[in-house]
Amino acid sequence: MPVIELATHINAPIGKCFNLARNIDVHMASTKRTGERAIAGRTSGLIELHETVTWRAKHLGFWQTLTSKITEMEYPNFFTDELVEGAFKNFRHEHYFYSINAQTLMKDIFRFESPGGMIFDFIFLKNYMTRLLEKRNQLIKEIAEMS
């Protein structure tokens, strides 16, 4: 199963970064080129523990619907979202936040498996998903550092 690990240093307090990372509106802004919209469950604002969000987006030329649920949360240190239903066989996205001298280290660990198989996942989908997460993290960093 592929694993994507990213670390993003943000010059902003941990609580602000934590909230931006679980903000549905920020996520939609980071994926606007895919037309991603929250269509059910929590559709705006801050998603909370045990809540779900259903996303609709065009990825790899196909419209897809995916529902994830926040299964773990400890403010402001971490939260996890996991697949409930969608195009993946499974995924688990762990979000960690570390306060370092009034700044934040945001770390993502994203594990996934698609119906396309391991070769597709490792050769193609891992790069695609990494780029999506990097764009999301860059937007979080920009918003957090500007205010």
KEKE-3310 file (N, C-alpha, C; in steps of 0.2 Angstrom, whole numbers, plus 5000, padded with zeros to 4 digits):
npx = (5004:5003:5012:5011:5021:5021:5029:5026:5032:5025:5023:5015:5003:4999:4985:4978:4983:4979:4965:4963:4967:4957:4946:4933:4930:4942:4949:4941:4944:4958:4957:4950:4952:4949:4935:4930:4918:4910:4896:4888:4884:4895:4897:4903:4914:4922:4926:4921:4925:4919:4911:4905:4910:4905:4912:4912:4920:4930:4942:4956:4949:4937:4921:4919:4913:4916:4916:4922:4926:4929:4939:4947:4952:4962:4962:4975:4983:4981:4972:4962:4956:4946:4941:4925:4916:4918:4929:4941:4949:4953:4957:4967:4970:4981:4984:4996:5001:5014:5020:5033:5043:5033:5029:5023:5024:5017:5012:5008:5002:4997:4989:4984:4974:4969:4957:4964:4975:4992:5003:4998:4994:5007:5015:5008:4996:5001:5009:5000:4991:5000:5004:4991:4989:5001:4997:4986:4992:5001:4991:4985:4996:4999:4987:4987:4999:4997:4988)
npy = (4994:5011:5025:5041:5054:5070:5085:5101:5117:5130:5147:5151:5150:5134:5130:5138:5133:5119:5121:5127:5116:5107:5113:5114:5123:5129:5117:5115:5126:5123:5113:5118:5117:5104:5105:5101:5099:5100:5090:5083:5078:5087:5102:5114:5125:5120:5103:5091:5078:5062:5067:5067:5070:5072:5071:5078:5077:5080:5069:5063:5063:5058:5060:5058:5052:5053:5048:5053:5051:5059:5051:5051:5063:5075:5090:5103:5094:5082:5074:5062:5056:5045:5034:5031:5028:5026:5029:5023:5008:5009:5022:5031:5046:5054:5068:5078:5089:5100:5111:5123:5134:5144:5142:5131:5114:5104:5089:5076:5060:5049:5035:5023:5013:5009:5003:5001:4993:4988:4992:5003:5011:5014:5019:5029:5035:5038:5049:5058:5060:5065:5078:5084:5085:5093:5105:5108:5109:5120:5131:5131:5135:5148:5155:5154:5161:5174:5181)
npz = (5000:4995:5003:5007:5013:5020:5025:5031:5035:5044:5047:5059:5073:5081:5083:5074:5062:5063:5063:5050:5042:5044:5038:5028:5017:5014:5009:4998:4991:4988:4979:4968:4954:4950:4952:4964:4976:4992:4995:5004:5021:5032:5025:5024:5033:5049:5051:5062:5075:5071:5061:5044:5027:5011:4995:4979:4963:4949:4944:4936:4924:4926:4934:4952:4967:4984:5001:5017:5034:5050:5061:5072:5084:5091:5098:5098:5090:5082:5069:5060:5045:5036:5023:5019:5009:4992:4977:4980:4987:5000:5012:5023:5031:5040:5050:5058:5070:5076:5088:5087:5093:5092:5079:5067:5063:5051:5048:5036:5034:5022:5018:5005:4994:4979:4967:4955:4957:4963:4955:4947:4958:4964:4953:4946:4953:4966:4964:4958:4969:4979:4973:4974:4988:4991:4985:4993:5006:5003:5001:5014:5021:5015:5019:5033:5036:5031:5039)
capx = (5000:5007:5011:5013:5022:5023:5030:5025:5033:5021:5025:5008:5002:4997:4978:4976:4985:4975:4958:4963:4968:4950:4941:4930:4930:4949:4950:4938:4948:4964:4955:4945:4953:4945:4928:4928:4913:4907:4889:4884:4888:4898:4898:4907:4917:4926:4923:4923:4926:4914:4907:4907:4909:4905:4915:4911:4926:4933:4949:4958:4945:4930:4918:4919:4910:4919:4914:4926:4924:4934:4938:4951:4954:4964:4964:4977:4988:4981:4965:4962:4950:4946:4936:4918:4913:4921:4933:4947:4947:4953:4962:4968:4974:4983:4986:4999:5003:5019:5022:5040:5044:5027:5027:5020:5026:5011:5014:5003:5003:4992:4990:4979:4974:4964:4955:4968:4981:4998:5007:4995:4995:5014:5018:5004:4991:5005:5012:4994:4989:5005:5003:4985:4991:5005:4993:4982:4996:5003:4986:4985:5002:4998:4982:4990:5005:4995:4984)
capy = (5000:5017:5029:5048:5058:5077:5090:5108:5122:5136:5152:5153:5146:5127:5130:5141:5128:5114:5123:5127:5109:5103:5118:5112:5128:5129:5111:5116:5131:5120:5109:5121:5115:5098:5106:5098:5102:5096:5089:5080:5078:5093:5105:5120:5126:5115:5097:5088:5071:5058:5069:5064:5074:5068:5076:5076:5080:5077:5067:5058:5063:5055:5062:5053:5054:5050:5050:5052:5052:5060:5045:5053:5070:5078:5097:5104:5090:5078:5071:5057:5055:5038:5032:5027:5025:5030:5025:5020:5002:5011:5026:5034:5052:5056:5075:5079:5096:5101:5118:5123:5141:5148:5140:5124:5108:5101:5082:5072:5053:5047:5028:5022:5008:5010:4997:5000:4989:4991:4996:5009:5015:5017:5023:5035:5038:5041:5056:5063:5062:5070:5085:5087:5086:5098:5111:5109:5112:5127:5135:5132:5139:5155:5158:5155:5166:5181:5185)
capz = (5000:4995:5009:5006:5019:5019:5031:5029:5040:5044:5052:5062:5078:5079:5083:5067:5056:5064:5060:5042:5039:5044:5035:5021:5012:5012:5005:4991:4987:4986:4973:4963:4947:4949:4953:4970:4981:4997:4993:5009:5028:5033:5018:5025:5040:5052:5052:5069:5076:5069:5056:5037:5021:5004:4990:4972:4960:4943:4945:4931:4919:4928:4940:4957:4974:4990:5008:5022:5041:5055:5066:5078:5084:5098:5096:5091:5089:5076:5067:5055:5041:5033:5018:5021:5003:4986:4972:4983:4991:5007:5013:5029:5031:5047:5050:5064:5071:5081:5089:5087:5094:5090:5072:5067:5058:5049:5044:5033:5032:5018:5015:5001:4990:4974:4963:4950:4958:4966:4950:4946:4964:4965:4947:4944:4958:4971:4961:4958:4976:4982:4970:4977:4995:4992:4984:4999:5011:5001:5002:5021:5023:5013:5023:5040:5037:5029:5044)
cpx = (5004:5006:5014:5015:5025:5024:5030:5027:5029:5023:5018:5007:4998:4989:4975:4977:4980:4968:4958:4964:4961:4944:4939:4931:4937:4951:4947:4942:4955:4963:4950:4946:4950:4938:4926:4924:4911:4899:4885:4888:4890:4900:4902:4909:4921:4923:4926:4923:4919:4909:4910:4907:4909:4907:4913:4916:4927:4940:4951:4953:4938:4928:4917:4916:4914:4917:4919:4924:4930:4934:4942:4952:4956:4967:4970:4982:4987:4973:4967:4956:4951:4940:4931:4916:4916:4925:4939:4945:4948:4958:4962:4973:4975:4986:4989:5001:5008:5020:5029:5041:5039:5026:5025:5023:5020:5014:5008:5006:4997:4993:4983:4980:4968:4962:4960:4974:4987:5002:5004:4995:5002:5017:5014:5000:4995:5007:5006:4992:4994:5005:4996:4986:4996:5002:4989:4986:4999:4998:4985:4990:5001:4993:4984:4995:5003:4991:4987)
cpy = (5006:5021:5036:5052:5065:5081:5097:5112:5128:5141:5155:5148:5139:5127:5133:5136:5122:5115:5124:5121:5105:5108:5116:5117:5129:5123:5112:5121:5128:5116:5111:5119:5108:5099:5103:5102:5097:5096:5086:5080:5086:5096:5111:5121:5121:5109:5094:5081:5068:5061:5067:5070:5070:5073:5073:5080:5076:5075:5062:5058:5060:5059:5057:5056:5050:5053:5048:5054:5054:5055:5046:5060:5072:5085:5099:5100:5085:5076:5066:5057:5049:5037:5029:5024:5029:5025:5022:5013:5004:5017:5029:5040:5054:5063:5076:5086:5097:5108:5118:5131:5145:5147:5133:5120:5104:5094:5078:5065:5050:5040:5027:5016:5009:5003:4996:4995:4992:4995:5003:5014:5018:5021:5029:5038:5041:5048:5061:5065:5066:5077:5088:5089:5092:5105:5113:5112:5119:5132:5136:5136:5146:5158:5159:5160:5173:5184:5184)
cpz = (5000:5001:5006:5012:5017:5025:5028:5035:5039:5049:5055:5068:5077:5079:5076:5062:5057:5061:5053:5039:5039:5041:5028:5016:5010:5008:4998:4987:4984:4980:4968:4956:4945:4950:4959:4974:4986:4996:4999:5016:5029:5027:5018:5032:5043:5053:5059:5069:5075:5064:5049:5033:5015:4999:4983:4968:4953:4943:4939:4925:4920:4935:4946:4963:4979:4996:5013:5029:5045:5060:5072:5078:5091:5096:5101:5088:5083:5075:5061:5051:5037:5028:5021:5015:4997:4982:4974:4986:4998:5007:5020:5029:5038:5046:5057:5064:5077:5082:5090:5087:5090:5082:5073:5061:5057:5045:5042:5032:5029:5016:5011:4997:4985:4970:4957:4951:4960:4961:4948:4952:4965:4959:4946:4950:4964:4970:4961:4964:4980:4979:4973:4984:4996:4990:4990:5004:5010:5003:5010:5024:5022:5018:5030:5041:5035:5035:5051)
residu = (MET:PRO:VAL:ILE:GLU:LEU:ALA:THR:HIS:ILE:ASN:ALA:PRO:ILE:GLY:LYS:CYS:PHE:ASN:LEU:ALA:ARG:ASN:ILE:ASP:VAL:HIS:MET:ALA:SER:THR:LYS:ARG:THR:GLY:GLU:ARG:ALA:ILE:ALA:GLY:ARG:THR:SER:GLY:LEU:ILE:GLU:LEU:HIS:GLU:THR:VAL:THR:TRP:ARG:ALA:LYS:HIS:LEU:GLY:PHE:TRP:GLN:THR:LEU:THR:SER:LYS:ILE:THR:GLU:MET:GLU:TYR:PRO:ASN:PHE:PHE:THR:ASP:GLU:LEU:VAL:GLU:GLY:ALA:PHE:LYS:ASN:PHE:ARG:HIS:GLU:HIS:TYR:PHE:TYR:SER:ILE:ASN:ALA:GLN:THR:LEU:MET:LYS:ASP:ILE:PHE:ARG:PHE:GLU:SER:PRO:GLY:GLY:MET:ILE:PHE:ASP:PHE:ILE:PHE:LEU:LYS:ASN:TYR:MET:THR:ARG:LEU:LEU:GLU:LYS:ARG:ASN:GLN:LEU:ILE:LYS:GLU:ILE:ALA:GLU:MET:SER)
# end
